[in-house]
Amino acid sequence: QEYRDTSKQQEIEQRRQRENLSPEVGSGTGAAGSSVAYPPTIQLQLRNNARSLSLWQNLEAVQNSGLLMQLPQKEVIMQEAMFELVTSEASYYKSLEILETHFLRNPILFNTLSQSDMHFLFSNIEDVMKASERFLMDLEHRMEESILISDVCDIVYNHAVEHFSVFILYVTNQVYQEKNYRRILREKPAFREAMALLEKHPCVRGLSFTSFLILPFQRITRLKLLVQNILKKAEENSEREANAIKAHQRLEQIVKECNEGVRKMSRTEELINIEKKLEFKCKSVPIISHSRWLLKKGEVQQMSGPNSTRTMRSRKLYQPLYLFLFNNLLLVTKRSSSGDKFQVLNSCTRAMLRTDDLEDQGQVLANVFNLRLLENQEDREVRYMLKTTSMSDKLRWMYALTPNRRTRFMSTSTHQTDSPQVQCIQSYSSQEPDELSIEMADVLNLLERTDDGWMLGERLHDGERGWFPSRVVEEIQSKEVRAQNLREAFRIQQAQEGGSSRIGIRPGRRTPKTSSVSSAWPGQMDNSSKGKQ
């Protein structure tokens, strides 16, 4: 974690420096390895190294070799990107070892669980560990060949093809892991006491058992991002670029299969839980469907009565409503008197929703918008005047209900050649379905901002959209840096679509859209409820 934060901070600082420098500055002089025929080797022994590893350029062997005086800055940056992939894999493997030795192999824990419970909790974690150990050993051998790393993406590709399918089974089973872990905690006091004791041990550094269980889930997505980072820095038409494209394509497929497995299970479970709480006061609508998922839910205030001062002061001006918005359906409900049920008053397909903003007309009409159901379950038009708690909450509801409305800034997929961009300077984990988890150094195209501190953004490397607080990002002012970020994003998108037929990237090319508006928040893998590395 320390290494990753240092590396990400360096990437942020480099982007800041490029804003203040001409394009020629910082490009370095000389050719990579031009006067270093045989760089010395380095024995890292990553699996057995207890100390934290620093940046590649800070390694004693690198500094003593004289490489830093001869390599162009671009090659130093590339070495750091490859070194981060290797060292982060070592850190991940060490954490897996704690999961195995401290939890899986612990006799106290083992004796409190049945064989089926052990399988529910740990799934195929031993297969995942074997795959990770083989992968790390090959990365170590590459590092031992020379301190000037030739490549790592060829190794990533080979292992992704041959061994990484074990991640799909593990990640897909994770929904059952969480569910059965809660059940076992509830039903078995001996297990609960043993787990509390194990989590207090110094080797886990205050982390919970579940934080170790989600490690493979976090790692496979993180590995894809690390390969993306290498691809962005690789020289065009080079062997490194070709290997990075192949590795990225395979990892993209694995992540997609993991994603689909998790989404199908978690979405179905969420729909079942919601349906249990619904009481239809109107024509019933089937909720559970494999093609449906929750986008946003929450309470809003319905404003009723004529627009008069007397009515405005009436207690009956506001009636609380609770909205359940799915990707293809809206349910307008109100809480029952007991508070644990929701009475459905109206339903409407999402395509038949329209929203209209209302100008701020003082405190009473602040944060108010109109919602029209053009055709509800009884084929009638219904209108609501709704009030939210804040300006950002209003905009988030309007964007979720009718995502095709124009945003303040246009997406990079439109004809606007230079959209506002921000970079993340502090990681953020989403708290709501319409929010986006972002990590340090992520670059986002800015689509909307509110006066009370929220932004809607589209992450360049994967096209995912969502809201996040403006305090965790900073705007990128330089037009040249923004253009460079778009070119890098275009390379990533080209790799996703098929690297064999890719063409050279010309300055000024825009990043095509990589995700549809209608699936802005499809229960992303990086939701905070599922963990994020």
C-alpha positions as CSV (number, residue, x, y, z in Angstrom):
1,Q,0.0,0.0,0.0
2,E,2.8,2.4,0.9
3,Y,4.6,1.7,-2.4
4,R,1.4,2.1,-4.4
5,D,0.6,5.5,-2.8
6,T,4.2,6.7,-3.4
7,S,4.0,5.6,-7.0
8,K,0.5,7.2,-7.5
9,Q,1.7,10.5,-5.9
10,Q,4.7,10.5,-8.3
11,E,2.3,10.1,-11.3
12,I,0.2,13.0,-10.0
13,E,3.3,15.2,-9.6
14,Q,4.6,14.3,-13.0
15,R,1.3,15.4,-14.5
16,R,1.4,18.6,-12.5
17,Q,5.0,19.3,-13.8
18,R,3.9,18.7,-17.4
19,E,1.4,21.5,-17.0
20,N,4.2,23.9,-16.3
21,L,6.7,22.6,-18.8
22,S,7.0,22.8,-22.5
23,P,6.6,19.4,-24.3
24,E,10.3,19.1,-24.9
25,V,11.3,19.4,-21.3
26,G,11.6,16.2,-19.3
27,S,11.8,13.9,-22.3
28,G,15.4,12.9,-21.3
29,T,18.5,12.5,-23.4
30,G,20.2,9.4,-24.8
31,A,18.7,6.1,-25.6
32,A,17.6,3.4,-23.2
33,G,20.6,1.3,-22.3
34,S,22.8,3.0,-25.0
35,S,26.0,2.7,-22.9
36,V,24.9,0.0,-20.5
37,A,25.4,-3.3,-22.3
38,Y,25.0,-5.6,-19.3
39,P,23.3,-4.0,-16.4
40,P,23.9,-5.9,-13.1
41,T,21.3,-8.3,-11.8
42,I,19.4,-7.9,-8.6
43,Q,18.3,-10.5,-6.1
44,L,15.0,-9.2,-4.7
45,Q,13.5,-12.4,-3.3
46,L,10.2,-10.6,-3.1
47,R,8.3,-13.5,-1.5
48,N,10.7,-13.5,1.5
49,N,11.5,-9.8,1.7
50,A,10.1,-8.4,5.0
51,R,11.0,-4.7,4.3
52,S,9.0,-2.3,2.2
53,L,10.4,-1.8,-1.3
54,S,10.9,1.7,-2.5
55,L,10.7,3.1,-6.0
56,W,12.8,1.4,-8.7
57,Q,15.1,4.4,-9.1
58,N,15.7,4.4,-5.3
59,L,17.1,0.9,-5.2
60,E,20.7,0.9,-4.2
61,A,21.7,-1.4,-7.2
62,V,20.0,1.0,-9.6
63,Q,21.7,4.1,-8.2
64,N,25.1,2.5,-8.1
65,S,24.7,1.3,-11.8
66,G,24.7,4.8,-13.3
67,L,21.6,3.9,-15.3
68,L,19.7,7.0,-14.0
69,M,22.3,9.3,-15.7
70,Q,21.9,7.6,-19.0
71,L,18.2,6.6,-19.4
72,P,15.7,9.1,-20.9
73,Q,13.0,10.1,-18.4
74,K,10.4,8.2,-20.3
75,E,12.2,5.0,-19.8
76,V,12.6,5.7,-16.0
77,I,8.9,6.2,-15.8
78,M,8.3,2.9,-17.7
79,Q,10.7,1.1,-15.3
80,E,8.7,2.4,-12.4
81,A,5.4,1.2,-13.9
82,M,6.7,-2.3,-14.4
83,F,8.4,-2.3,-11.0
84,E,5.1,-1.4,-9.4
85,L,3.4,-4.4,-11.0
86,V,6.1,-6.7,-9.6
87,T,6.3,-5.3,-6.1
88,S,2.5,-5.0,-5.7
89,E,2.2,-8.7,-6.7
90,A,4.7,-9.5,-3.9
91,S,2.7,-7.5,-1.4
92,Y,-0.5,-9.2,-2.5
93,Y,1.0,-12.6,-2.2
94,K,2.3,-11.9,1.3
95,S,-1.3,-11.0,2.3
96,L,-2.5,-14.2,0.8
97,E,0.0,-16.1,2.9
98,I,-1.5,-14.5,6.0
99,L,-5.0,-15.7,4.9
100,E,-3.7,-19.2,4.5
101,T,-1.4,-19.6,7.5
102,H,-3.2,-17.5,10.1
103,F,-6.8,-18.3,9.1
104,L,-7.2,-21.3,6.8
105,R,-4.6,-23.5,8.5
106,N,-5.3,-22.4,12.0
107,P,-6.3,-25.4,14.1
108,I,-8.6,-23.4,16.4
109,L,-10.6,-22.1,13.5
110,F,-10.5,-25.4,11.6
111,N,-12.0,-27.3,14.6
112,T,-15.0,-25.0,14.9
113,L,-16.1,-25.3,11.2
114,S,-17.6,-28.2,9.2
115,Q,-16.0,-29.1,5.9
116,S,-18.9,-27.4,4.0
117,D,-18.5,-24.2,6.0
118,M,-14.8,-24.2,5.2
119,H,-15.6,-24.5,1.6
120,F,-18.2,-21.7,1.8
121,L,-15.6,-19.4,3.4
122,F,-12.4,-20.1,1.5
123,S,-13.7,-21.5,-1.8
124,N,-10.8,-22.3,-4.1
125,I,-8.3,-19.9,-2.4
126,E,-5.6,-22.6,-2.5
127,D,-5.8,-22.7,-6.3
128,V,-5.6,-18.9,-6.4
129,M,-2.5,-19.0,-4.2
130,K,-0.8,-21.5,-6.4
131,A,-1.5,-19.3,-9.5
132,S,-0.2,-16.2,-7.7
133,E,3.0,-18.0,-6.5
134,R,3.8,-19.2,-10.0
135,F,3.2,-15.8,-11.4
136,L,5.4,-14.1,-8.8
137,M,8.2,-16.6,-9.3
138,D,8.3,-15.8,-13.0
139,L,8.3,-12.0,-12.3
140,E,11.2,-12.6,-9.8
141,H,13.2,-14.4,-12.4
142,R,12.7,-11.6,-14.9
143,M,13.9,-9.1,-12.3
144,E,17.0,-11.2,-11.6
145,E,18.0,-11.1,-15.2
146,S,18.8,-7.4,-15.1
147,I,17.9,-4.4,-13.0
148,L,16.8,-2.8,-16.3
149,I,13.5,-4.6,-16.7
150,S,13.0,-5.7,-20.2
151,D,9.2,-6.4,-20.0
152,V,6.6,-7.9,-17.6
153,C,3.4,-7.9,-19.8
154,D,4.5,-11.0,-21.7
155,I,4.6,-12.8,-18.3
156,V,1.2,-11.4,-17.4
157,Y,-0.3,-12.5,-20.7
158,N,1.0,-16.1,-20.4
159,H,-0.3,-16.5,-16.8
160,A,-3.6,-14.9,-17.6
161,V,-4.2,-17.4,-20.4
162,E,-2.9,-20.5,-18.5
163,H,-3.7,-19.9,-14.8
164,F,-5.9,-16.9,-14.0
165,S,-9.2,-18.5,-14.7
166,V,-9.2,-19.6,-11.0
167,F,-10.0,-16.0,-10.2
168,I,-13.4,-16.2,-11.9
169,L,-14.7,-19.1,-9.7
170,Y,-13.4,-17.4,-6.5
171,V,-14.8,-14.0,-7.3
172,T,-18.2,-15.4,-8.4
173,N,-18.5,-17.3,-5.1
174,Q,-17.8,-14.2,-3.1
175,V,-21.5,-13.4,-2.6
176,Y,-21.9,-16.7,-0.9
177,Q,-18.8,-16.1,1.1
178,E,-20.2,-12.9,2.7
179,K,-23.6,-14.4,3.3
180,N,-22.3,-17.6,4.9
181,Y,-19.7,-15.7,7.0
182,R,-22.5,-13.7,8.6
183,R,-24.6,-16.9,9.1
184,I,-21.7,-18.7,10.8
185,L,-20.9,-15.8,13.0
186,R,-24.5,-15.7,14.1
187,E,-25.0,-19.5,14.6
188,K,-21.6,-20.5,16.1
189,P,-20.3,-18.7,19.2
190,A,-17.1,-20.7,19.2
191,F,-16.3,-19.5,15.7
192,R,-17.1,-15.9,16.7
193,E,-14.8,-16.1,19.6
194,A,-12.0,-17.7,17.6
195,M,-12.3,-15.1,14.9
196,A,-12.2,-12.2,17.3
197,L,-9.0,-13.6,18.8
198,L,-7.4,-14.1,15.4
199,E,-8.2,-10.6,14.2
200,K,-6.4,-9.2,17.2
201,H,-3.1,-10.8,16.3
202,P,-0.4,-8.3,15.2
203,C,0.3,-10.0,11.9
204,V,-3.1,-8.9,10.5
205,R,-2.3,-5.2,11.3
206,G,-5.8,-4.4,12.5
207,L,-7.5,-5.7,9.4
208,S,-10.6,-7.8,9.4
209,F,-10.9,-11.4,8.2
210,T,-13.2,-10.3,5.3
211,S,-10.6,-7.8,4.1
212,F,-8.3,-10.8,3.4
213,L,-11.1,-12.8,1.7
214,I,-11.6,-10.0,-0.9
215,L,-7.9,-9.8,-1.9
216,P,-8.2,-11.9,-5.1
217,F,-11.2,-9.8,-6.1
218,Q,-9.3,-6.6,-5.7
219,R,-6.1,-7.9,-7.2
220,I,-7.4,-9.0,-10.6
221,T,-8.9,-5.6,-11.2
222,R,-5.8,-3.8,-9.9
223,L,-3.6,-5.9,-12.2
224,K,-5.6,-4.8,-15.2
225,L,-5.0,-1.1,-14.2
226,L,-1.3,-1.7,-13.8
227,V,-1.1,-3.2,-17.3
228,Q,-3.1,-0.2,-18.5
229,N,-0.5,2.1,-16.9
230,I,2.3,0.3,-18.7
231,L,0.4,0.4,-22.0
232,K,0.0,4.2,-21.7
233,K,3.8,4.6,-21.4
234,A,4.9,2.1,-24.0
235,E,6.4,3.3,-27.2
236,E,4.0,2.9,-30.2
237,N,4.5,-0.2,-32.4
238,S,7.0,-1.6,-29.9
239,E,7.2,-5.2,-28.6
240,R,6.3,-3.8,-25.1
241,E,3.2,-2.2,-26.5
242,A,2.2,-5.4,-28.3
243,N,2.6,-7.5,-25.1
244,A,0.7,-4.9,-23.0
245,I,-2.2,-5.0,-25.5
246,K,-2.4,-8.8,-25.4
247,A,-2.2,-8.9,-21.6
248,H,-4.8,-6.2,-21.2
249,Q,-7.2,-7.9,-23.6
250,R,-7.0,-11.2,-21.6
251,L,-7.3,-9.5,-18.2
252,E,-10.2,-7.5,-19.5
253,Q,-12.0,-10.7,-20.4
254,I,-11.3,-12.3,-17.0
255,V,-12.5,-9.1,-15.2
256,K,-15.6,-9.1,-17.3
257,E,-16.4,-12.7,-16.5
258,C,-15.8,-12.0,-12.8
259,N,-17.9,-8.9,-13.0
260,E,-20.8,-10.6,-14.6
261,G,-20.7,-13.5,-12.1
262,V,-20.8,-11.1,-9.1
263,R,-23.3,-8.8,-10.6
264,K,-25.8,-11.5,-11.4
265,M,-25.7,-13.0,-7.9
266,S,-25.7,-9.7,-6.0
267,R,-28.3,-8.1,-8.2
268,T,-30.7,-11.0,-7.9
269,E,-30.3,-11.1,-4.1
270,E,-30.9,-7.3,-3.9
271,L,-34.0,-7.6,-6.0
272,I,-35.4,-10.4,-3.8
273,N,-34.8,-8.3,-0.7
274,I,-36.5,-5.3,-2.2
275,E,-39.5,-7.3,-3.4
276,K,-40.1,-8.7,0.1
277,K,-40.5,-5.1,1.4
278,L,-43.0,-4.0,-1.3
279,E,-46.8,-3.8,-0.9
280,F,-48.5,-2.8,-4.1
281,K,-51.4,-0.3,-3.8
282,C,-51.6,-0.1,-7.5
283,K,-51.3,-2.7,-10.3
284,S,-48.6,-5.1,-9.4
285,V,-45.4,-5.2,-11.4
286,P,-42.9,-8.1,-11.3
287,I,-39.6,-6.9,-9.9
288,I,-37.2,-9.8,-10.2
289,S,-35.6,-10.1,-13.6
290,H,-32.1,-11.1,-14.8
291,S,-32.0,-7.9,-16.9
292,R,-32.8,-5.5,-14.0
293,W,-30.7,-3.9,-11.3
294,L,-30.9,-1.1,-8.8
295,L,-29.4,2.3,-9.8
296,K,-30.6,4.6,-7.0
297,K,-32.9,4.7,-4.1
298,G,-33.8,7.2,-1.5
299,E,-36.3,9.6,0.1
300,V,-37.5,12.8,-1.6
301,Q,-40.3,15.2,-0.6
302,Q,-43.4,15.6,-2.7
303,M,-44.7,19.2,-2.8
304,S,-48.5,19.4,-3.0
305,G,-51.3,22.0,-3.0
306,P,-51.7,25.3,-5.0
307,N,-48.7,27.6,-5.3
308,S,-49.9,30.0,-2.6
309,T,-48.3,31.5,0.5
310,R,-50.9,30.0,2.8
311,T,-50.4,26.6,1.4
312,M,-46.6,27.0,1.5
313,R,-46.8,27.4,5.2
314,S,-49.1,24.4,5.7
315,R,-47.7,21.3,7.3
316,K,-49.1,19.3,4.4
317,L,-46.9,21.0,1.9
318,Y,-44.4,18.1,2.0
319,Q,-45.2,14.4,1.7
320,P,-42.3,12.0,1.9
321,L,-41.9,9.6,-1.0
322,Y,-39.3,6.8,-1.4
323,L,-38.1,6.1,-4.9
324,F,-36.6,2.9,-6.2
325,L,-35.0,3.5,-9.5
326,F,-33.9,0.5,-11.5
327,N,-32.1,0.5,-14.9
328,N,-35.5,0.0,-16.7
329,L,-38.2,0.8,-14.0
330,L,-39.1,3.4,-11.4
331,L,-41.2,2.6,-8.3
332,V,-42.8,5.6,-6.4
333,T,-43.5,4.4,-2.9
334,K,-44.0,5.6,0.6
335,R,-42.9,4.0,3.9
336,S,-45.6,2.1,5.8
337,S,-46.3,3.1,9.4
338,S,-44.1,0.4,10.7
339,G,-41.2,1.7,8.6
340,D,-40.1,-1.7,7.3
341,K,-42.4,-1.9,4.3
342,F,-42.9,0.3,1.2
343,Q,-46.3,0.9,-0.3
344,V,-46.0,1.2,-4.1
345,L,-48.1,4.1,-5.4
346,N,-46.9,4.3,-9.0
347,S,-44.6,2.6,-11.4
348,C,-43.2,3.6,-14.8
349,T,-40.6,2.3,-17.3
350,R,-37.5,4.4,-17.2
351,A,-37.8,5.3,-20.9
352,M,-41.1,7.1,-20.1
353,L,-39.7,9.4,-17.5
354,R,-39.1,13.1,-18.0
355,T,-37.6,15.7,-15.6
356,D,-37.7,19.5,-15.6
357,D,-35.5,21.7,-13.5
358,L,-37.1,24.6,-11.5
359,E,-35.2,27.8,-11.0
360,D,-34.3,28.5,-7.4
361,Q,-37.2,30.7,-6.1
362,G,-36.1,31.1,-2.5
363,Q,-35.9,28.7,0.3
364,V,-39.3,27.0,-0.2
365,L,-38.6,26.1,-3.9
366,A,-34.9,25.4,-3.5
367,N,-33.7,22.1,-4.8
368,V,-37.0,21.3,-6.5
369,F,-37.7,19.6,-9.8
370,N,-40.6,18.2,-11.8
371,L,-40.9,14.5,-12.5
372,R,-43.4,13.3,-15.2
373,L,-44.4,9.7,-15.6
374,L,-45.6,9.8,-19.2
375,E,-47.3,6.5,-18.9
376,N,-47.7,4.7,-15.5
377,Q,-48.9,1.2,-14.9
378,E,-52.5,2.3,-15.7
379,D,-51.4,4.1,-18.9
380,R,-51.9,7.5,-17.2
381,E,-49.6,10.5,-17.0
382,V,-48.6,11.4,-13.5
383,R,-46.7,14.6,-12.4
384,Y,-44.7,15.1,-9.2
385,M,-43.0,18.2,-7.9
386,L,-40.1,16.8,-5.8
387,K,-37.8,18.5,-3.3
388,T,-34.4,17.1,-2.3
389,T,-32.1,17.9,0.5
390,S,-29.4,19.6,-1.6
391,M,-28.6,20.9,-5.0
392,S,-26.2,18.0,-5.7
393,D,-29.0,15.5,-4.6
394,K,-31.4,17.1,-7.0
395,L,-29.0,16.9,-10.0
396,R,-28.1,13.3,-9.1
397,W,-31.7,12.3,-9.1
398,M,-32.4,14.1,-12.4
399,Y,-29.4,12.6,-14.1
400,A,-30.3,9.1,-12.8
401,L,-34.0,9.4,-13.8
402,T,-33.3,10.9,-17.2
403,P,-29.7,10.2,-18.1
404,N,-30.0,11.6,-21.6
405,R,-30.4,15.2,-20.4
406,R,-27.6,17.6,-21.3
407,T,-24.8,18.0,-18.8
408,R,-22.9,21.2,-18.2
409,F,-19.8,19.7,-20.0
410,M,-19.9,17.4,-22.9
411,S,-18.4,13.9,-22.9
412,T,-15.2,13.1,-24.8
413,S,-17.4,11.0,-27.1
414,T,-19.1,14.1,-28.4
415,H,-17.7,16.6,-30.9
416,Q,-16.2,18.8,-28.2
417,T,-12.5,18.5,-28.8
418,D,-11.3,19.6,-25.3
419,S,-13.4,18.8,-22.3
420,P,-12.5,19.7,-18.7
421,Q,-10.5,17.1,-16.9
422,V,-9.7,16.4,-13.2
423,Q,-7.2,14.0,-11.6
424,C,-7.8,12.2,-8.3
425,I,-5.5,13.2,-5.5
426,Q,-7.3,11.3,-2.7
427,S,-8.9,7.8,-3.2
428,Y,-12.6,7.7,-2.7
429,S,-14.9,4.7,-2.2
430,S,-18.5,5.0,-3.4
431,Q,-21.2,5.2,-0.8
432,E,-24.3,5.1,-3.1
433,P,-25.0,3.2,-6.4
434,D,-24.7,6.3,-8.5
435,E,-21.3,7.2,-7.1
436,L,-17.9,6.3,-8.6
437,S,-15.0,4.8,-6.7
438,I,-11.8,6.5,-7.8
439,E,-8.2,6.0,-7.0
440,M,-5.2,8.4,-6.8
441,A,-4.0,9.5,-10.3
442,D,-7.2,8.5,-12.0
443,V,-8.1,11.0,-14.7
444,L,-11.7,11.8,-15.4
445,N,-13.6,13.8,-17.9
446,L,-15.8,16.3,-16.1
447,L,-19.4,16.2,-17.1
448,E,-21.2,18.2,-14.3
449,R,-20.4,20.0,-11.1
450,T,-22.6,21.4,-8.3
451,D,-22.1,24.4,-6.1
452,D,-22.1,22.2,-3.0
453,G,-19.1,20.2,-3.8
454,W,-20.0,17.3,-6.1
455,M,-18.9,16.4,-9.6
456,L,-20.1,13.9,-12.2
457,G,-17.2,12.4,-14.1
458,E,-16.3,9.8,-16.7
459,R,-13.1,7.9,-16.0
460,L,-11.0,8.0,-19.1
461,H,-9.5,4.5,-19.0
462,D,-12.8,2.6,-18.8
463,G,-15.6,5.1,-19.5
464,E,-17.3,4.4,-16.1
465,R,-19.4,7.3,-14.9
466,G,-20.5,8.4,-11.4
467,W,-20.5,11.2,-8.8
468,F,-17.7,11.9,-6.4
469,P,-16.8,14.8,-4.0
470,S,-14.8,17.6,-5.6
471,R,-12.4,17.7,-2.6
472,V,-10.7,14.5,-3.8
473,V,-9.8,15.8,-7.2
474,E,-8.0,18.8,-8.8
475,E,-8.6,20.2,-12.3
476,I,-6.0,19.8,-15.0
477,Q,-5.5,23.2,-16.5
478,S,-3.0,22.5,-19.3
479,K,-4.6,21.8,-22.7
480,E,-1.5,19.8,-23.7
481,V,-1.8,17.6,-20.7
482,R,-5.5,17.0,-21.3
483,A,-4.7,16.1,-24.9
484,Q,-2.0,13.7,-23.8
485,N,-4.5,12.0,-21.4
486,L,-7.0,11.6,-24.2
487,R,-4.3,10.0,-26.4
488,E,-3.4,7.5,-23.6
489,A,-7.1,6.7,-23.0
490,F,-7.5,6.1,-26.8
491,R,-4.7,3.6,-26.7
492,I,-6.4,1.7,-23.8
493,Q,-9.7,1.7,-25.7
494,Q,-8.0,0.4,-28.8
495,A,-6.5,-2.4,-26.8
496,Q,-9.9,-3.4,-25.5
497,E,-11.4,-3.5,-29.0
498,G,-8.5,-5.4,-30.6
499,G,-4.8,-4.5,-30.7
500,S,-4.0,-6.4,-33.9
501,S,-5.8,-4.0,-36.1
502,R,-5.0,-0.8,-34.2
503,I,-3.6,2.2,-36.1
504,G,-1.2,4.9,-35.1
505,I,-2.6,7.5,-32.8
506,R,-2.5,11.0,-34.1
507,P,-2.5,14.0,-31.8
508,G,-6.0,15.4,-31.4
509,R,-7.8,12.1,-31.7
510,R,-10.7,11.9,-29.2
511,T,-11.5,9.0,-27.0
512,P,-14.6,7.2,-28.3
513,K,-17.3,6.4,-25.8
514,T,-16.6,3.2,-23.9
515,S,-19.8,2.9,-21.9
516,S,-23.4,3.7,-22.6
517,V,-25.3,6.3,-20.6
518,S,-28.1,3.8,-19.8
519,S,-25.7,1.6,-17.9
520,A,-23.9,4.4,-16.0
521,W,-23.9,2.6,-12.7
522,P,-24.5,-1.2,-13.3
523,G,-23.3,-2.3,-9.8
524,Q,-19.7,-1.8,-10.5
525,M,-17.1,-4.1,-9.1
526,D,-15.3,-1.1,-7.3
527,N,-18.3,-0.4,-5.1
528,S,-17.2,0.1,-1.5
529,S,-19.5,-2.7,-0.3
530,K,-17.4,-5.1,-2.2
531,G,-14.0,-3.7,-1.4
532,K,-11.4,-1.8,-3.2
533,Q,-7.7,-2.2,-3.2
